[in-house]
Amino acid sequence: MAKIDKIKETLNSLRVGLSIISALLITLGGTLGSLYKKDEIDILFWVSTILFFGFLIVGFVTIHKIRIKTDELEDL
């Protein structure tokens, strides 16, 4: 497999991962909003909050990796 094809495949995988992370963030955001509106600040709320910020960080790391791979692609 050529190096350019490998980089393209990695980019596609990262983009799919970013889509999944985005869907999880939307779901967790809705859950947090719903729990807050019902005034149910319990363990589920705090676990969802921690997961939300965890996935947010993972999303930013994924975006950074996409940028690096795109720069590698431009260099070829």
PyMOL commands that set and color helices and strands:
alter all, ss='L'
color gray80, all
select helices_A, chain A and resi 3-37+43-75
alter helices_A, ss='H'
color red, helices_A
deselect
rebuild
show_as cartoon
